[in-house]
Amino acid sequence: MFNVSGTMRLLFTGAWTATACTGLLGVNALTKDREQFRRLEQTWARVLARGWGMHVETHGAERIDPTGTFIFMAHHQSHVDIVALVVALPIMPGFLAKMELRRVPILGAAMEVGGHVFI
């Protein structure tokens, strides 16, 4: 059986992620502005959340000191966890990612430039 909404969501996610990663790499090549890169990463997540119809409700985020160091852990049941964390937190988290993601064209390069760590 063909799931139209699931297929459309997957196409939207792939197309938007490829577009955003290409833009992120271009902006980084031109400006090397880390804060602008982080804001664009957050825009990527917000657009995905909106496109999926996902609403994230956050409690206590105002107590997070943006100059502090934190470890946030998610169950990571799906790719939605990453988007939810980026949308919910007042800071842009760095992620640990499986080494195989480094080899994904455009995405791996954008993650590397964004300071995410491959293990």
VOROVO-666139 format. One record per residue: residue in one letter; x, y, z of N, C-alpha, C, CB in turn. Coordinates in pm, whole numbers, plus 50000, padded with zeros to 5 digits. Glycine has a CB too. Example, Ala and Ser with C-alpha at 12.3 -4.5 7.8 and 13.67 -1.06 7.14 Angstrom:
REM VOROVO-666139
 code  n.c1  n.c2  n.c3 ca.c1 ca.c2 ca.c3  c.c1  c.c2  c.c3 cb.c1 cb.c2 cb.c3
    a 51319 49431 50780 51230 49550 50780 51320 49670 50780 51131 49553 50905
    s 51285 49775 50708 51367 49894 50714 51290 50003 50787 51408 49940 50572
This chain:
REM VOROVO-666139
 code  n.c1  n.c2  n.c3 ca.c1 ca.c2 ca.c3  c.c1  c.c2  c.c3 cb.c1 cb.c2 cb.c3
    m 50084 49881 50000 50000 50000 50000 50088 50125 50000 49904 50000 50122
    f 50047 50225 49930 50121 50350 49913 50068 50454 50010 50110 50400 49767
    n 50153 50501 50102 50114 50600 50201 50150 50739 50148 50183 50572 50337
    v 50052 50810 50094 50077 50939 50032 50130 51040 50133 49949 50992 49968
    s 50068 51050 50249 50113 51151 50345 50253 51119 50395 50015 51161 50464
    g 50281 50993 50420 50415 50954 50463 50519 50978 50355 50417 50808 50503
    t 50483 50948 50231 50574 50970 50119 50599 51118 50099 50517 50907 49990
    m 50494 51198 50106 50508 51343 50089 50593 51402 50202 50369 51411 50086
    r 50573 51354 50323 50651 51402 50437 50799 51369 50416 50600 51340 50570
    l 50826 51249 50368 50965 51207 50342 51027 51292 50231 50970 51057 50303
    l 50954 51316 50124 51004 51401 50015 51030 51544 50063 50906 51402 49898
    f 50936 51598 50140 50953 51732 50196 51077 51739 50284 50828 51773 50277
    t 51093 51639 50373 51207 51636 50464 51338 51630 50387 51196 51517 50560
    g 51346 51541 50290 51468 51528 50211 51501 51652 50131 51458 51411 50118
    a 51398 51707 50065 51420 51825 49982 51459 51946 50066 51295 51857 49900
    w 51389 51967 50178 51420 52082 50263 51557 52065 50328 51311 52101 50371
    t 51591 51946 50371 51721 51923 50435 51834 51945 50334 51729 51780 50494
    a 51819 51895 50213 51922 51916 50110 51936 52065 50077 51887 51836 49982
    t 51824 52134 50066 51827 52278 50036 51892 52355 50150 51685 52330 50011
    a 51852 52325 50273 51906 52395 50389 52056 52368 50405 51832 52354 50516
    c 52098 52244 50388 52240 52210 50402 52323 52280 50296 52261 52058 50393
    t 52272 52287 50174 52343 52358 50068 52356 52505 50103 52269 52341 49932
    g 52249 52564 50154 52253 52704 50197 52347 52726 50313 52115 52750 50235
    l 52345 52634 50409 52435 52644 50524 52580 52642 50480 52408 52530 50622
    l 52613 52552 50389 52751 52543 50341 52790 52668 50264 52769 52420 50252
    g 52697 52722 50185 52725 52845 50111 52747 52964 50203 52612 52875 50016
    v 52661 52978 50301 52675 53087 50398 52806 53075 50473 52556 53089 50497
    n 52839 52953 50514 52964 52933 50587 53085 52967 50499 52974 52788 50636
    a 53081 52929 50372 53192 52958 50281 53212 53109 50264 53169 52893 50144
    l 53101 53183 50265 53109 53327 50245 53140 53405 50372 52980 53376 50188
    t 53082 53365 50484 53090 53449 50604 53171 53391 50718 52953 53477 50652
    k 53177 53260 50729 53240 53193 50844 53181 53240 50977 53392 53217 50843
    d 53057 53288 50972 52988 53340 51090 52917 53225 51161 52886 53452 51051
    r 52973 53180 51272 52922 53065 51347 52779 53089 51397 53014 53033 51464
    e 52751 53210 51445 52618 53240 51499 52512 53239 51388 52618 53376 51569
    q 52546 53291 51272 52452 53288 51160 52426 53143 51118 52506 53372 51041
    f 52530 53061 51118 52516 52920 51084 52420 52853 51182 52654 52849 51086
    r 52435 52880 51311 52348 52821 51414 52203 52867 51395 52397 52859 51555
    r 52183 52995 51365 52046 53044 51343 51982 52975 51223 52047 53197 51321
    l 52059 52951 51119 52006 52883 51002 51977 52736 51032 52105 52894 50885
    e 52056 52673 51118 52025 52536 51161 51891 52533 51234 52138 52480 51253
    q 51868 52634 51318 51741 52641 51391 51625 52666 51294 51747 52752 51498
    t 51647 52746 51193 51544 52769 51092 51511 52638 51020 51590 52877 50990
    w 51613 52560 50988 51592 52428 50925 51495 52345 51010 51727 52353 50907
    a 51521 52339 51141 51438 52257 51230 51297 52313 51242 51502 52247 51367
    r 51284 52444 51252 51151 52505 51266 51065 52482 51143 51164 52655 51292
    v 51126 52492 51025 51051 52468 50901 51008 52322 50894 51136 52506 50777
    l 51096 52230 50930 51057 52089 50931 50942 52065 51028 51176 52000 50968
    a 50953 52117 51149 50849 52097 51249 50715 52150 51198 50887 52166 51383
    r 50718 52269 51141 50595 52328 51088 50539 52243 50974 50621 52473 51039
    g 50627 52198 50885 50584 52117 50772 50525 51983 50815 50699 52094 50679
    w 50575 51929 50924 50523 51801 50976 50397 51820 51059 50630 51732 51061
    g 50365 51946 51093 50252 51972 51182 50287 51944 51327 50132 51887 51140
    m 50415 51951 51359 50463 51920 51493 50465 52047 51578 50605 51857 51488
    h 50412 52038 51698 50415 52148 51793 50498 52103 51912 50270 52190 51838
    v 50597 52184 51949 50684 52151 52062 50652 52247 52176 50835 52160 52022
    e 50621 52191 52290 50594 52271 52409 50711 52250 52505 50457 52231 52476
    t 50769 52360 52550 50889 52355 52633 50860 52419 52769 51008 52427 52563
    h 50909 52356 52873 50896 52409 53009 51035 52418 53071 50802 52320 53096
    g 51069 52532 53127 51195 52548 53198 51313 52590 53112 51229 52422 53266
    a 51292 52611 52983 51404 52648 52896 51465 52783 52935 51356 52653 52751
    e 51386 52867 52998 51438 52999 53039 51546 52987 53146 51324 53087 53090
    r 51554 52872 53211 51657 52851 53315 51790 52802 53257 51608 52752 53419
    i 51795 52777 53127 51919 52731 53064 52009 52851 53037 51890 52654 52931
    d 52126 52849 53097 52225 52955 53079 52294 52934 52944 52331 52957 53197
    p 52275 53027 52849 52333 53007 52716 52485 53002 52715 52287 53117 52624
    t 52549 53043 52824 52695 53037 52830 52744 52909 52897 52750 53159 52904
    g 52650 52830 52949 52687 52707 53020 52711 52590 52926 52579 52671 53119
    t 52754 52480 52985 52776 52356 52912 52678 52253 52966 52923 52306 52925
    f 52610 52183 52876 52506 52089 52915 52517 51963 52832 52368 52151 52899
    i 52461 51856 52884 52441 51733 52808 52292 51704 52810 52526 51613 52867
    f 52232 51699 52694 52090 51665 52680 52084 51527 52618 52012 51771 52595
    m 51999 51443 52673 51986 51307 52620 51842 51285 52576 52028 51200 52727
    a 51827 51228 52459 51694 51195 52407 51689 51045 52381 51662 51276 52276
    h 51571 50990 52381 51556 50847 52353 51595 50815 52209 51413 50801 52378
    h 51583 50912 52123 51614 50903 51981 51542 50785 51917 51765 50890 51960
    q 51412 50792 51924 51327 50690 51862 51313 50714 51712 51191 50689 51927
    s 51339 50838 51668 51329 50871 51526 51404 51001 51501 51180 50882 51481
    h 51406 51044 51375 51470 51170 51340 51395 51291 51398 51479 51183 51188
    v 51275 51270 51446 51196 51379 51503 51261 51432 51632 51052 51332 51532
    d 51331 51347 51705 51397 51389 51829 51494 51505 51805 51472 51272 51893
    i 51569 51497 51698 51667 51601 51666 51596 51734 51643 51752 51561 51542
    v 51494 51732 51563 51419 51854 51532 51355 51908 51660 51310 51826 51425
    a 51297 51823 51742 51233 51867 51867 51334 51934 51960 51167 51748 51938
    l 51453 51878 51973 51555 51939 52058 51596 52077 52006 51677 51848 52068
    v 51619 52086 51878 51661 52214 51821 51552 52320 51838 51696 52197 51671
    v 51427 52281 51818 51316 52375 51833 51296 52413 51979 51186 52314 51775
    a 51309 52319 52070 51277 52342 52211 51383 52421 52288 51256 52211 52279
    l 51508 52400 52253 51616 52460 52332 51648 52601 52288 51741 52374 52323
    p 51683 52689 52384 51720 52827 52348 51864 52835 52296 51704 52918 52470
    i 51935 52724 52294 52070 52717 52241 52073 52611 52131 52175 52685 52354
    m 52168 52619 52042 52180 52518 51937 52270 52407 51989 52238 52579 51804
    p 52213 52287 52007 52295 52178 52058 52388 52123 51951 52206 52066 52113
    g 52499 52070 51996 52586 51993 51908 52544 51848 51925 52740 52015 51940
    f 52550 51771 51820 52504 51633 51826 52616 51534 51805 52396 51609 51724
    l 52604 51419 51869 52685 51303 51835 52608 51230 51727 52714 51210 51962
    a 52676 51192 51622 52609 51126 51509 52690 51004 51467 52592 51223 51391
    k 52621 50907 51412 52693 50788 51366 52783 50825 51248 52594 50675 51327
    m 52897 50761 51243 53000 50789 51143 52946 50783 50999 53115 50692 51160
    e 52851 50697 50975 52797 50680 50840 52734 50808 50785 52694 50568 50839
    l 52683 50894 50873 52621 51019 50827 52722 51114 50765 52551 51087 50942
    r 52848 51101 50803 52952 51186 50744 52962 51164 50593 53088 51158 50812
    r 52929 51044 50548 52940 51010 50405 52818 51051 50323 52963 50861 50390
    v 52714 51101 50388 52594 51144 50314 52626 51278 50247 52467 51157 50409
    p 52616 51283 50113 52651 51407 50043 52574 51527 50099 52623 51393 49895
    i 52639 51636 50110 52589 51765 50157 52558 51762 50307 52464 51805 50078
    l 52477 51668 50353 52441 51659 50495 52565 51640 50581 52343 51544 50518
    g 52650 51545 50546 52771 51518 50624 52862 51639 50632 52847 51402 50565
    a 52878 51709 50520 52963 51828 50518 52903 51938 50606 52981 51879 50375
    a 52771 51958 50597 52705 52061 50679 52716 52028 50827 52557 52076 50638
    m 52699 51901 50861 52711 51861 51002 52854 51885 51052 52671 51713 51019
    e 52951 51853 50969 53090 51873 51009 53120 52020 51031 53185 51815 50902
    v 53078 52105 50938 53099 52250 50951 53024 52301 51074 53053 52325 50823
    g 52909 52242 51105 52831 52285 51221 52890 52240 51354 52691 52232 51209
    g 52997 52163 51350 53064 52123 51474 53007 51999 51539 53060 52234 51571
    h 52923 51927 51469 52868 51804 51524 52975 51696 51519 52741 51760 51446
    v 52968 51600 51609 53075 51502 51626 53028 51366 51576 53118 51493 51776
    f 53111 51306 51494 53081 51173 51439 53154 51067 51521 53121 51165 51289
    i 53080 50961 51557 53143 50851 51631 53116 50718 51562 53090 50846 51777
